[in-house]
């Protein structure tokens, strides 16, 4: 029996949902250095993200609140109501306490400020296959 934890890890499928292509390109650049990622899909709105999520299960969705059409909040509700194991990381410029609390109540696993927490994403993603839970910093879920 092989008990090496590295050999048991499977690579993650990630979906980035954001209409700001500069942000998406920067995030992909950061995530390319993470070893446990199999593939990164990109969607720029609710409908495109919904289609991708239906086509195959994703391990992690990086989700902006402001999207064309329906909001990221609506997509968060849809993902969490489906009952799967997909983790959701809210990435937003709307990092006010109101949105932080709302997203936590709706089941977001992480909530990051795009401006200040950008560099935390690769560490969180690397940690995901280690079986860890939500990372808490200064009593806020990140």
Secondary structure, DSSP 4 states (H G I P E B T S, - for coil): ----HHHH---EEEEEE-S-HHHHHHHHHHHTT-TTEEEEEEESBHHHHHHHHHHS--SEEEE-S--BSS-HHHHHHHHHHTT---EEEEEES---HHHHHHHHHTT-SEEEETTTSGGGHHHHHHHHTTT----EETTEE-
